[in-house]
């Protein structure tokens, strides 16, 4: 099931973010990872998210979109490859077409996920949005493409 986030979800959301980053972002320097977590802890509780939950309402993953841009998609690593990210992307796309996303170049599994959903690389930045040395791939999907 997919539902909107509530304030009492955010400890679990932060836990999922942390576990997912630890599992997929091993390229981050420890100081950068800590600084990013401080930023995430500052804005995620203030941001409405869509959550994937199980039949007992346990949060399994979340997605954040801003208009047609996918800002964040994180799944508990224990739940990877079960279609949760795909379901969240399909849900977000049903509300407002998701046509752009950014992904760390050093996260090839995430890039493959987005490519399976019709995203193609349209650009590259040598640094993340805060100027850290983590290249970002800019992805785009046509407005008519749908997630599968």
N, CA, C and O atoms as a GROMACS GRO file, in nm:
protein
  592
    1UNK      N    1   0.084  -0.117   0.000
    1UNK     CA    2   0.000   0.000   0.000
    1UNK      C    3   0.089   0.124   0.000
    1UNK      O    4   0.201   0.122   0.051
    2UNK      N    5   0.039   0.230  -0.056
    2UNK     CA    6   0.110   0.357  -0.058
    2UNK      C    7   0.020   0.460   0.008
    2UNK      O    8  -0.099   0.471  -0.021
    3UNK      N    9   0.080   0.537   0.098
    3UNK     CA   10   0.005   0.640   0.169
    3UNK      C   11   0.095   0.761   0.193
    3UNK      O   12   0.216   0.755   0.174
    4UNK      N   13   0.033   0.870   0.234
    4UNK     CA   14   0.106   0.992   0.269
    4UNK      C   15   0.176   0.974   0.403
    4UNK      O   16   0.130   0.898   0.488
    5UNK      N   17   0.284   1.044   0.420
    5UNK     CA   18   0.359   1.037   0.546
    5UNK      C   19   0.287   1.116   0.656
    5UNK      O   20   0.208   1.207   0.631
    6UNK      N   21   0.320   1.076   0.779
    6UNK     CA   22   0.273   1.144   0.900
    6UNK      C   23   0.397   1.178   0.983
    6UNK      O   24   0.504   1.121   0.961
    7UNK      N   25   0.384   1.268   1.076
    7UNK     CA   26   0.498   1.305   1.159
    7UNK      C   27   0.559   1.186   1.231
    7UNK      O   28   0.681   1.178   1.247
    8UNK      N   29   0.476   1.093   1.274
    8UNK     CA   30   0.529   0.979   1.349
    8UNK      C   31   0.603   0.878   1.260
    8UNK      O   32   0.655   0.779   1.310
    9UNK      N   33   0.608   0.902   1.129
    9UNK     CA   34   0.682   0.814   1.037
    9UNK      C   35   0.829   0.851   1.024
    9UNK      O   36   0.908   0.772   0.972
   10UNK      N   37   0.869   0.968   1.070
   10UNK     CA   38   0.998   1.020   1.029
   10UNK      C   39   1.119   0.954   1.094
   10UNK      O   40   1.227   0.955   1.034
   11UNK      N   41   1.106   0.898   1.211
   11UNK     CA   42   1.219   0.820   1.262
   11UNK      C   43   1.248   0.704   1.169
   11UNK      O   44   1.364   0.675   1.139
   12UNK      N   45   1.144   0.637   1.124
   12UNK     CA   46   1.162   0.524   1.033
   12UNK      C   47   1.212   0.571   0.896
   12UNK      O   48   1.296   0.505   0.835
   13UNK      N   49   1.161   0.683   0.848
   13UNK     CA   50   1.206   0.737   0.719
   13UNK      C   51   1.356   0.768   0.725
   13UNK      O   52   1.429   0.734   0.632
   14UNK      N   53   1.401   0.830   0.831
   14UNK     CA   54   1.543   0.859   0.846
   14UNK      C   55   1.624   0.729   0.857
   14UNK      O   56   1.733   0.719   0.801
   15UNK      N   57   1.570   0.631   0.927
   15UNK     CA   58   1.638   0.502   0.936
   15UNK      C   59   1.653   0.439   0.798
   15UNK      O   60   1.759   0.387   0.764
   16UNK      N   61   1.548   0.444   0.717
   16UNK     CA   62   1.554   0.389   0.581
   16UNK      C   63   1.656   0.466   0.500
   16UNK      O   64   1.737   0.406   0.429
   17UNK      N   65   1.653   0.598   0.509
   17UNK     CA   66   1.750   0.678   0.435
   17UNK      C   67   1.892   0.636   0.472
   17UNK      O   68   1.976   0.612   0.384
   18UNK      N   69   1.919   0.626   0.601
   18UNK     CA   70   2.053   0.590   0.650
   18UNK      C   71   2.094   0.452   0.600
   18UNK      O   72   2.204   0.435   0.548
   19UNK      N   73   2.005   0.353   0.615
   19UNK     CA   74   2.038   0.216   0.571
   19UNK      C   75   2.062   0.212   0.420
   19UNK      O   76   2.154   0.144   0.374
   20UNK      N   77   1.979   0.282   0.344
   20UNK     CA   78   1.993   0.282   0.199
   20UNK      C   79   2.122   0.350   0.156
   20UNK      O   80   2.192   0.301   0.067
   21UNK      N   81   2.154   0.460   0.218
   21UNK     CA   82   2.279   0.529   0.184
   21UNK      C   83   2.399   0.442   0.221
   21UNK      O   84   2.495   0.433   0.145
   22UNK      N   85   2.394   0.380   0.338
   22UNK     CA   86   2.504   0.291   0.377
   22UNK      C   87   2.521   0.176   0.277
   22UNK      O   88   2.633   0.133   0.250
   23UNK      N   89   2.410   0.127   0.222
   23UNK     CA   90   2.414   0.013   0.130
   23UNK      C   91   2.452   0.052  -0.013
   23UNK      O   92   2.509  -0.029  -0.086
   24UNK      N   93   2.421   0.176  -0.053
   24UNK     CA   94   2.436   0.211  -0.194
   24UNK      C   95   2.530   0.328  -0.222
   24UNK      O   96   2.565   0.354  -0.337
   25UNK      N   97   2.569   0.399  -0.118
   25UNK     CA   98   2.651   0.520  -0.137
   25UNK      C   99   2.785   0.508  -0.065
   25UNK      O  100   2.829   0.601   0.003
   26UNK      N  101   2.850   0.393  -0.079
   26UNK     CA  102   2.978   0.371  -0.015
   26UNK      C  103   3.087   0.466  -0.062
   26UNK      O  104   3.192   0.475   0.000
   27UNK      N  105   3.062   0.536  -0.170
   27UNK     CA  106   3.158   0.632  -0.224
   27UNK      C  107   3.163   0.762  -0.144
   27UNK      O  108   3.257   0.840  -0.160
   28UNK      N  109   3.064   0.787  -0.058
   28UNK     CA  110   3.062   0.912   0.019
   28UNK      C  111   3.170   0.910   0.127
   28UNK      O  112   3.185   0.812   0.199
   29UNK      N  113   3.243   1.019   0.138
   29UNK     CA  114   3.337   1.034   0.248
   29UNK      C  115   3.257   1.045   0.377
   29UNK      O  116   3.148   1.103   0.377
   30UNK      N  117   3.307   0.989   0.486
   30UNK     CA  118   3.231   0.991   0.612
   30UNK      C  119   3.185   1.130   0.656
   30UNK      O  120   3.072   1.145   0.702
   31UNK      N  121   3.269   1.231   0.641
   31UNK     CA  122   3.228   1.366   0.680
   31UNK      C  123   3.116   1.418   0.592
   31UNK      O  124   3.025   1.485   0.639
   32UNK      N  125   3.123   1.388   0.462
   32UNK     CA  126   3.016   1.430   0.371
   32UNK      C  127   2.886   1.357   0.404
   32UNK      O  128   2.780   1.418   0.406
   33UNK      N  129   2.895   1.228   0.431
   33UNK     CA  130   2.775   1.151   0.465
   33UNK      C  131   2.709   1.210   0.590
   33UNK      O  132   2.587   1.226   0.594
   34UNK      N  133   2.788   1.243   0.690
   34UNK     CA  134   2.735   1.303   0.814
   34UNK      C  135   2.670   1.438   0.786
   34UNK      O  136   2.563   1.468   0.838
   35UNK      N  137   2.735   1.520   0.704
   35UNK     CA  138   2.678   1.652   0.672
   35UNK      C  139   2.546   1.637   0.595
   35UNK      O  140   2.451   1.711   0.620
   36UNK      N  141   2.542   1.543   0.502
   36UNK     CA  142   2.419   1.520   0.426
   36UNK      C  143   2.308   1.471   0.519
   36UNK      O  144   2.194   1.513   0.505
   37UNK      N  145   2.341   1.384   0.614
   37UNK     CA  146   2.238   1.337   0.706
   37UNK      C  147   2.181   1.451   0.789
   37UNK      O  148   2.060   1.454   0.814
   38UNK      N  149   2.265   1.545   0.830
   38UNK     CA  150   2.214   1.662   0.904
   38UNK      C  151   2.114   1.738   0.818
   38UNK      O  152   2.009   1.780   0.867
   39UNK      N  153   2.146   1.757   0.690
   39UNK     CA  154   2.056   1.826   0.598
   39UNK      C  155   1.924   1.749   0.583
   39UNK      O  156   1.816   1.807   0.589
   40UNK      N  157   1.936   1.618   0.563
   40UNK     CA  158   1.817   1.534   0.545
   40UNK      C  159   1.728   1.539   0.669
   40UNK      O  160   1.606   1.552   0.658
   41UNK      N  161   1.788   1.529   0.786
   41UNK     CA  162   1.712   1.538   0.911
   41UNK      C  163   1.642   1.673   0.926
   41UNK      O  164   1.539   1.683   0.993
   42UNK      N  165   1.698   1.774   0.864
   42UNK     CA  166   1.638   1.906   0.873
   42UNK      C  167   1.518   1.926   0.784
   42UNK      O  168   1.423   1.995   0.823
   43UNK      N  169   1.519   1.865   0.665
   43UNK     CA  170   1.407   1.892   0.575
   43UNK      C  171   1.306   1.778   0.562
   43UNK      O  172   1.189   1.805   0.536
   44UNK      N  173   1.346   1.653   0.578
   44UNK     CA  174   1.250   1.544   0.556
   44UNK      C  175   1.128   1.551   0.648
   44UNK      O  176   1.016   1.527   0.601
   45UNK      N  177   1.143   1.581   0.776
   45UNK     CA  178   1.022   1.587   0.861
   45UNK      C  179   0.924   1.696   0.820
   45UNK      O  180   0.807   1.691   0.857
   46UNK      N  181   0.969   1.793   0.744
   46UNK     CA  182   0.883   1.904   0.702
   46UNK      C  183   0.823   1.881   0.565
   46UNK      O  184   0.748   1.965   0.514
   47UNK      N  185   0.855   1.768   0.504
   47UNK     CA  186   0.820   1.742   0.365
   47UNK      C  187   0.719   1.628   0.353
   47UNK      O  188   0.742   1.520   0.407
   48UNK      N  189   0.608   1.652   0.284
   48UNK     CA  190   0.515   1.541   0.262
   48UNK      C  191   0.574   1.440   0.164
   48UNK      O  192   0.618   1.475   0.055
   49UNK      N  193   0.576   1.316   0.205
   49UNK     CA  194   0.630   1.207   0.126
   49UNK      C  195   0.519   1.108   0.095
   49UNK      O  196   0.415   1.106   0.161
   50UNK      N  197   0.543   1.026  -0.007
   50UNK     CA  198   0.462   0.907  -0.029
   50UNK      C  199   0.542   0.790   0.025
   50UNK      O  200   0.660   0.775  -0.004
   51UNK      N  201   0.476   0.707   0.104
   51UNK     CA  202   0.540   0.593   0.167
   51UNK      C  203   0.484   0.462   0.115
   51UNK      O  204   0.363   0.450   0.094
   52UNK      N  205   0.572   0.365   0.094
   52UNK     CA  206   0.528   0.227   0.070
   52UNK      C  207   0.526   0.161   0.207
   52UNK      O  208   0.625   0.164   0.280
   53UNK      N  209   0.413   0.100   0.240
   53UNK     CA  210   0.399   0.033   0.370
   53UNK      C  211   0.347  -0.109   0.347
   53UNK      O  212   0.282  -0.138   0.247
   54UNK      N  213   0.378  -0.196   0.443
   54UNK     CA  214   0.327  -0.334   0.434
   54UNK      C  215   0.188  -0.342   0.497
   54UNK      O  216   0.132  -0.240   0.537
   55UNK      N  217   0.134  -0.462   0.507
   55UNK     CA  218  -0.002  -0.481   0.558
   55UNK      C  219  -0.016  -0.443   0.706
   55UNK      O  220  -0.127  -0.427   0.755
   56UNK      N  221   0.097  -0.429   0.776
   56UNK     CA  222   0.095  -0.386   0.916
   56UNK      C  223   0.134  -0.238   0.930
   56UNK      O  224   0.160  -0.191   1.041
   57UNK      N  225   0.137  -0.166   0.820
   57UNK     CA  226   0.170  -0.024   0.815
   57UNK      C  227   0.315   0.007   0.849
   57UNK      O  228   0.347   0.118   0.891
   58UNK      N  229   0.404  -0.090   0.832
   58UNK     CA  230   0.548  -0.068   0.849
   58UNK      C  231   0.601  -0.002   0.722
   58UNK      O  232   0.576  -0.050   0.612
   59UNK      N  233   0.674   0.107   0.738
   59UNK     CA  234   0.728   0.180   0.624
   59UNK      C  235   0.844   0.102   0.562
   59UNK      O  236   0.937   0.061   0.631
   60UNK      N  237   0.837   0.083   0.430
   60UNK     CA  238   0.938   0.008   0.355
   60UNK      C  239   1.024   0.096   0.266
   60UNK      O  240   1.137   0.060   0.232
   61UNK      N  241   0.971   0.212   0.230
   61UNK     CA  242   1.043   0.303   0.142
   61UNK      C  243   0.963   0.430   0.123
   61UNK      O  244   0.848   0.440   0.165
   62UNK      N  245   1.026   0.528   0.057
   62UNK     CA  246   0.957   0.656   0.036
   62UNK      C  247   1.004   0.722  -0.093
   62UNK      O  248   1.111   0.694  -0.145
   63UNK      N  249   0.917   0.811  -0.141
   63UNK     CA  250   0.949   0.890  -0.261
   63UNK      C  251   0.909   1.035  -0.233
   63UNK      O  252   0.810   1.063  -0.166
   64UNK      N  253   0.990   1.124  -0.289
   64UNK     CA  254   0.965   1.267  -0.280
   64UNK      C  255   0.977   1.324  -0.420
   64UNK      O  256   1.079   1.307  -0.487
   65UNK      N  257   0.872   1.391  -0.464
   65UNK     CA  258   0.876   1.459  -0.593
   65UNK      C  259   0.846   1.606  -0.571
   65UNK      O  260   0.776   1.644  -0.477
   66UNK      N  261   0.900   1.686  -0.659
   66UNK     CA  262   0.872   1.830  -0.661
   66UNK      C  263   0.828   1.860  -0.803
   66UNK      O  264   0.910   1.872  -0.894
   67UNK      N  265   0.697   1.874  -0.821
   67UNK     CA  266   0.646   1.889  -0.956
   67UNK      C  267   0.677   1.764  -1.036
   67UNK      O  268   0.642   1.654  -0.994
   68UNK      N  269   0.742   1.780  -1.149
   68UNK     CA  270   0.773   1.666  -1.235
   68UNK      C  271   0.913   1.608  -1.208
   68UNK      O  272   0.958   1.520  -1.281
   69UNK      N  273   0.980   1.658  -1.104
   69UNK     CA  274   1.115   1.611  -1.074
   69UNK      C  275   1.115   1.516  -0.954
   69UNK      O  276   1.057   1.545  -0.850
   70UNK      N  277   1.181   1.404  -0.971
   70UNK     CA  278   1.198   1.308  -0.862
   70UNK      C  279   1.314   1.357  -0.776
   70UNK      O  280   1.428   1.361  -0.822
   71UNK      N  281   1.286   1.393  -0.654
   71UNK     CA  282   1.389   1.444  -0.563
   71UNK      C  283   1.457   1.333  -0.484
   71UNK      O  284   1.577   1.339  -0.460
   72UNK      N  285   1.380   1.233  -0.444
   72UNK     CA  286   1.437   1.126  -0.361
   72UNK      C  287   1.351   1.001  -0.373
   72UNK      O  288   1.228   1.008  -0.380
   73UNK      N  289   1.418   0.887  -0.375
   73UNK     CA  290   1.353   0.757  -0.373
   73UNK      C  291   1.447   0.663  -0.297
   73UNK      O  292   1.555   0.630  -0.345
   74UNK      N  293   1.404   0.622  -0.179
   74UNK     CA  294   1.485   0.536  -0.094
   74UNK      C  295   1.402   0.420  -0.044
   74UNK      O  296   1.289   0.437   0.002
   75UNK      N  297   1.459   0.301  -0.055
   75UNK     CA  298   1.394   0.177  -0.011
   75UNK      C  299   1.484   0.112   0.092
   75UNK      O  300   1.606   0.111   0.078
   76UNK      N  301   1.423   0.056   0.196
   76UNK     CA  302   1.500  -0.021   0.294
   76UNK      C  303   1.576  -0.129   0.217
   76UNK      O  304   1.514  -0.205   0.143
   77UNK      N  305   1.709  -0.138   0.234
   77UNK     CA  306   1.785  -0.238   0.159
   77UNK      C  307   1.735  -0.381   0.180
   77UNK      O  308   1.752  -0.466   0.092
   78UNK      N  309   1.674  -0.410   0.294
   78UNK     CA  310   1.617  -0.543   0.317
   78UNK      C  311   1.499  -0.570   0.224
   78UNK      O  312   1.455  -0.685   0.211
   79UNK      N  313   1.447  -0.466   0.160
   79UNK     CA  314   1.331  -0.478   0.072
   79UNK      C  315   1.366  -0.456  -0.076
   79UNK      O  316   1.277  -0.455  -0.160
   80UNK      N  317   1.494  -0.440  -0.106
   80UNK     CA  318   1.534  -0.418  -0.246
   80UNK      C  319   1.490  -0.534  -0.335
   80UNK      O  320   1.481  -0.649  -0.291
   81UNK      N  321   1.464  -0.502  -0.459
   81UNK     CA  322   1.429  -0.597  -0.565
   81UNK      C  323   1.296  -0.668  -0.541
   81UNK      O  324   1.276  -0.784  -0.579
   82UNK      N  325   1.206  -0.597  -0.476
   82UNK     CA  326   1.071  -0.651  -0.453
   82UNK      C  327   0.964  -0.566  -0.520
   82UNK      O  328   0.845  -0.586  -0.497
   83UNK      N  329   1.007  -0.471  -0.603
   83UNK     CA  330   0.912  -0.388  -0.677
   83UNK      C  331   0.861  -0.266  -0.602
   83UNK      O  332   0.774  -0.195  -0.652
   84UNK      N  333   0.914  -0.241  -0.483
   84UNK     CA  334   0.864  -0.129  -0.403
   84UNK      C  335   0.896   0.005  -0.468
   84UNK      O  336   0.810   0.092  -0.476
   85UNK      N  337   1.020   0.021  -0.514
   85UNK     CA  338   1.057   0.146  -0.581
   85UNK      C  339   0.975   0.168  -0.706
   85UNK      O  340   0.932   0.280  -0.734
   86UNK      N  341   0.952   0.063  -0.780
   86UNK     CA  342   0.870   0.074  -0.902
   86UNK      C  343   0.728   0.116  -0.868
   86UNK      O  344   0.670   0.202  -0.935
   87UNK      N  345   0.670   0.057  -0.763
   87UNK     CA  346   0.534   0.094  -0.724
   87UNK      C  347   0.527   0.240  -0.680
   87UNK      O  348   0.432   0.311  -0.713
   88UNK      N  349   0.628   0.285  -0.604
   88UNK     CA  350   0.629   0.425  -0.562
   88UNK      C  351   0.641   0.518  -0.683
   88UNK      O  352   0.574   0.620  -0.689
   89UNK      N  353   0.725   0.482  -0.779
   89UNK     CA  354   0.742   0.566  -0.897
   89UNK      C  355   0.614   0.568  -0.980
   89UNK      O  356   0.575   0.674  -1.030
   90UNK      N  357   0.549   0.456  -0.996
   90UNK     CA  358   0.422   0.451  -1.069
   90UNK      C  359   0.318   0.538  -0.998
   90UNK      O  360   0.244   0.612  -1.063
   91UNK      N  361   0.312   0.528  -0.866
   91UNK     CA  362   0.215   0.608  -0.791
   91UNK      C  363   0.242   0.757  -0.810
   91UNK      O  364   0.150   0.833  -0.840
   92UNK      N  365   0.367   0.798  -0.791
   92UNK     CA  366   0.401   0.939  -0.807
   92UNK      C  367   0.369   0.986  -0.949
   92UNK      O  368   0.319   1.097  -0.969
   93UNK      N  369   0.397   0.902  -1.046
   93UNK     CA  370   0.372   0.936  -1.185
   93UNK      C  371   0.223   0.948  -1.215
   93UNK      O  372   0.183   1.022  -1.304
   94UNK      N  373   0.140   0.876  -1.141
   94UNK     CA  374  -0.004   0.885  -1.162
   94UNK      C  375  -0.062   1.017  -1.111
   94UNK      O  376  -0.168   1.060  -1.156
   95UNK      N  377   0.008   1.081  -1.020
   95UNK     CA  378  -0.037   1.209  -0.964
   95UNK      C  379   0.013   1.324  -1.051
   95UNK      O  380  -0.062   1.416  -1.082
   96UNK      N  381   0.139   1.318  -1.088
   96UNK     CA  382   0.201   1.420  -1.171
   96UNK      C  383   0.313   1.352  -1.248
   96UNK      O  384   0.402   1.292  -1.187
   97UNK      N  385   0.311   1.359  -1.380
   97UNK     CA  386   0.416   1.289  -1.456
   97UNK      C  387   0.557   1.323  -1.407
   97UNK      O  388   0.596   1.439  -1.402
   98UNK      N  389   0.630   1.220  -1.372
   98UNK     CA  390   0.768   1.235  -1.328
   98UNK      C  391   0.856   1.223  -1.451
   98UNK      O  392   0.867   1.116  -1.511
   99UNK      N  393   0.920   1.335  -1.488
   99UNK     CA  394   0.996   1.335  -1.612
   99UNK      C  395   1.145   1.362  -1.593
   99UNK      O  396   1.221   1.352  -1.689
  100UNK      N  397   1.188   1.394  -1.471
  100UNK     CA  398   1.331   1.417  -1.452
  100UNK      C  399   1.374   1.364  -1.316
  100UNK      O  400   1.296   1.354  -1.222
  101UNK      N  401   1.501   1.330  -1.311
  101UNK     CA  402   1.561   1.280  -1.187
  101UNK      C  403   1.711   1.301  -1.197
  101UNK      O  404   1.766   1.316  -1.307
  102UNK      N  405   1.776   1.303  -1.083
  102UNK     CA  406   1.921   1.307  -1.077
  102UNK      C  407   1.968   1.186  -0.999
  102UNK      O  408   1.900   1.140  -0.908
  103UNK      N  409   2.084   1.133  -1.037
  103UNK     CA  410   2.136   1.015  -0.970
  103UNK      C  411   2.287   1.029  -0.959
  103UNK      O  412   2.352   1.081  -1.049
  104UNK      N  413   2.342   0.981  -0.848
  104UNK     CA  414   2.487   0.981  -0.834
  104UNK      C  415   2.548   0.888  -0.939
  104UNK      O  416   2.503   0.775  -0.956
  105UNK      N  417   2.648   0.936  -1.007
  105UNK     CA  418   2.715   0.855  -1.109
  105UNK      C  419   2.773   0.727  -1.049
  105UNK      O  420   2.780   0.624  -1.117
  106UNK      N  421   2.815   0.732  -0.922
  106UNK     CA  422   2.875   0.615  -0.857
  106UNK      C  423   2.772   0.516  -0.804
  106UNK      O  424   2.808   0.422  -0.734
  107UNK      N  425   2.646   0.536  -0.835
  107UNK     CA  426   2.540   0.446  -0.792
  107UNK      C  427   2.478   0.379  -0.916
  107UNK      O  428   2.367   0.414  -0.957
  108UNK      N  429   2.550   0.283  -0.976
  108UNK     CA  430   2.503   0.226  -1.103
  108UNK      C  431   2.372   0.148  -1.091
  108UNK      O  432   2.296   0.141  -1.188
  109UNK      N  433   2.342   0.091  -0.976
  109UNK     CA  434   2.214   0.020  -0.960
  109UNK      C  435   2.097   0.116  -0.971
  109UNK      O  436   1.995   0.083  -1.031
  110UNK      N  437   2.111   0.235  -0.914
  110UNK     CA  438   2.003   0.334  -0.924
  110UNK      C  439   1.988   0.379  -1.069
  110UNK      O  440   1.876   0.396  -1.118
  111UNK      N  441   2.100   0.400  -1.138
  111UNK     CA  442   2.092   0.440  -1.279
  111UNK      C  443   2.018   0.334  -1.360
  111UNK      O  444   1.932   0.367  -1.441
  112UNK      N  445   2.051   0.207  -1.338
  112UNK     CA  446   1.982   0.099  -1.411
  112UNK      C  447   1.832   0.099  -1.378
  112UNK      O  448   1.750   0.076  -1.468
  113UNK      N  449   1.796   0.123  -1.254
  113UNK     CA  450   1.655   0.128  -1.214
  113UNK      C  451   1.583   0.236  -1.297
  113UNK      O  452   1.478   0.210  -1.356
  114UNK      N  453   1.639   0.355  -1.300
  114UNK     CA  454   1.574   0.463  -1.373
  114UNK      C  455   1.571   0.436  -1.523
  114UNK      O  456   1.473   0.468  -1.590
  115UNK      N  457   1.676   0.377  -1.577
  115UNK     CA  458   1.676   0.343  -1.719
  115UNK      C  459   1.565   0.244  -1.751
  115UNK      O  460   1.502   0.253  -1.857
  116UNK      N  461   1.540   0.147  -1.662
  116UNK     CA  462   1.431   0.052  -1.683
  116UNK      C  463   1.295   0.122  -1.686
  116UNK      O  464   1.199   0.071  -1.743
  117UNK      N  465   1.289   0.238  -1.624
  117UNK     CA  466   1.164   0.313  -1.620
  117UNK      C  467   1.160   0.424  -1.725
  117UNK      O  468   1.081   0.518  -1.713
  118UNK      N  469   1.245   0.414  -1.825
  118UNK     CA  470   1.238   0.505  -1.939
  118UNK      C  471   1.319   0.633  -1.928
  118UNK      O  472   1.307   0.721  -2.013
  119UNK      N  473   1.401   0.645  -1.826
  119UNK     CA  474   1.485   0.764  -1.812
  119UNK      C  475   1.613   0.746  -1.893
  119UNK      O  476   1.668   0.636  -1.900
  120UNK      N  477   1.659   0.855  -1.953
  120UNK     CA  478   1.786   0.854  -2.025
  120UNK      C  479   1.870   0.970  -1.974
  120UNK      O  480   1.818   1.071  -1.926
  121UNK      N  481   2.000   0.954  -1.985
  121UNK     CA  482   2.092   1.056  -1.939
  121UNK      C  483   2.091   1.174  -2.037
  121UNK      O  484   2.102   1.156  -2.158
  122UNK      N  485   2.076   1.295  -1.981
  122UNK     CA  486   2.077   1.415  -2.066
  122UNK      C  487   2.189   1.510  -2.027
  122UNK      O  488   2.212   1.610  -2.095
  123UNK      N  489   2.258   1.481  -1.919
  123UNK     CA  490   2.366   1.569  -1.877
  123UNK      C  491   2.438   1.514  -1.756
  123UNK      O  492   2.398   1.414  -1.697
  124UNK      N  493   2.545   1.581  -1.722
  124UNK     CA  494   2.627   1.539  -1.608
  124UNK      C  495   2.686   1.662  -1.542
  124UNK      O  496   2.732   1.754  -1.610
  125UNK      N  497   2.684   1.664  -1.412
  125UNK     CA  498   2.750   1.768  -1.334
  125UNK      C  499   2.863   1.701  -1.256
  125UNK      O  500   2.844   1.593  -1.201
  126UNK      N  501   2.981   1.764  -1.251
  126UNK     CA  502   3.094   1.702  -1.181
  126UNK      C  503   3.080   1.703  -1.029
  126UNK      O  504   3.153   1.633  -0.959
  127UNK      N  505   2.986   1.783  -0.978
  127UNK     CA  506   2.966   1.796  -0.834
  127UNK      C  507   2.818   1.786  -0.802
  127UNK      O  508   2.733   1.809  -0.888
  128UNK      N  509   2.787   1.752  -0.677
  128UNK     CA  510   2.647   1.751  -0.636
  128UNK      C  511   2.599   1.895  -0.616
  128UNK      O  512   2.676   1.989  -0.635
  129UNK      N  513   2.474   1.912  -0.577
  129UNK     CA  514   2.415   2.045  -0.568
  129UNK      C  515   2.480   2.131  -0.459
  129UNK      O  516   2.463   2.253  -0.458
  130UNK      N  517   2.554   2.070  -0.369
  130UNK     CA  518   2.625   2.145  -0.265
  130UNK      C  519   2.773   2.160  -0.296
  130UNK      O  520   2.850   2.204  -0.210
  131UNK      N  521   2.813   2.126  -0.418
  131UNK     CA  522   2.951   2.144  -0.459
  131UNK      C  523   3.047   2.035  -0.416
  131UNK      O  524   3.168   2.048  -0.432
  132UNK      N  525   2.994   1.927  -0.361
  132UNK     CA  526   3.081   1.815  -0.322
  132UNK      C  527   3.121   1.737  -0.446
  132UNK      O  528   3.048   1.737  -0.545
  133UNK      N  529   3.237   1.670  -0.442
  133UNK     CA  530   3.291   1.605  -0.562
  133UNK      C  531   3.227   1.469  -0.594
  133UNK      O  532   3.296   1.368  -0.608
  134UNK      N  533   3.094   1.468  -0.605
  134UNK     CA  534   3.021   1.346  -0.641
  134UNK      C  535   2.942   1.376  -0.767
  134UNK      O  536   2.839   1.444  -0.761
  135UNK      N  537   2.988   1.326  -0.882
  135UNK     CA  538   2.922   1.356  -1.009
  135UNK      C  539   2.775   1.312  -1.008
  135UNK      O  540   2.739   1.207  -0.955
  136UNK      N  541   2.694   1.395  -1.067
  136UNK     CA  542   2.550   1.372  -1.077
  136UNK      C  543   2.512   1.358  -1.223
  136UNK      O  544   2.549   1.439  -1.307
  137UNK      N  545   2.436   1.253  -1.252
  137UNK     CA  546   2.380   1.234  -1.386
  137UNK      C  547   2.239   1.289  -1.386
  137UNK      O  548   2.159   1.258  -1.298
  138UNK      N  549   2.208   1.370  -1.485
  138UNK     CA  550   2.076   1.428  -1.499
  138UNK      C  551   1.998   1.342  -1.598
  138UNK      O  552   2.045   1.316  -1.709
  139UNK      N  553   1.881   1.298  -1.556
  139UNK     CA  554   1.801   1.205  -1.635
  139UNK      C  555   1.670   1.270  -1.676
  139UNK      O  556   1.618   1.358  -1.607
  140UNK      N  557   1.618   1.225  -1.787
  140UNK     CA  558   1.490   1.277  -1.837
  140UNK      C  559   1.413   1.164  -1.901
  140UNK      O  560   1.470   1.070  -1.957
  141UNK      N  561   1.283   1.175  -1.892
  141UNK     CA  562   1.192   1.082  -1.957
  141UNK      C  563   1.089   1.165  -2.030
  141UNK      O  564   1.050   1.272  -1.983
  142UNK      N  565   1.044   1.118  -2.145
  142UNK     CA  566   0.945   1.194  -2.219
  142UNK      C  567   0.817   1.206  -2.137
  142UNK      O  568   0.787   1.119  -2.055
  143UNK      N  569   0.743   1.313  -2.159
  143UNK     CA  570   0.620   1.335  -2.082
  143UNK      C  571   0.518   1.224  -2.102
  143UNK      O  572   0.429   1.206  -2.019
  144UNK      N  573   0.530   1.151  -2.211
  144UNK     CA  574   0.432   1.046  -2.238
  144UNK      C  575   0.477   0.910  -2.186
  144UNK      O  576   0.398   0.815  -2.184
  145UNK      N  577   0.602   0.899  -2.144
  145UNK     CA  578   0.651   0.770  -2.094
  145UNK      C  579   0.584   0.738  -1.961
  145UNK      O  580   0.558   0.827  -1.881
  146UNK      N  581   0.557   0.614  -1.940
  146UNK     CA  582   0.496   0.567  -1.814
  146UNK      C  583   0.585   0.465  -1.751
  146UNK      O  584   0.653   0.388  -1.820
  147UNK      N  585   0.585   0.463  -1.619
  147UNK     CA  586   0.660   0.359  -1.548
  147UNK      C  587   0.592   0.226  -1.569
  147UNK      O  588   0.470   0.217  -1.586
  148UNK      N  589   0.675   0.122  -1.567
  148UNK     CA  590   0.620  -0.012  -1.582
  148UNK      C  591   0.637  -0.090  -1.455
  148UNK      O  592   0.596  -0.206  -1.447
   0.00000   0.00000   0.00000
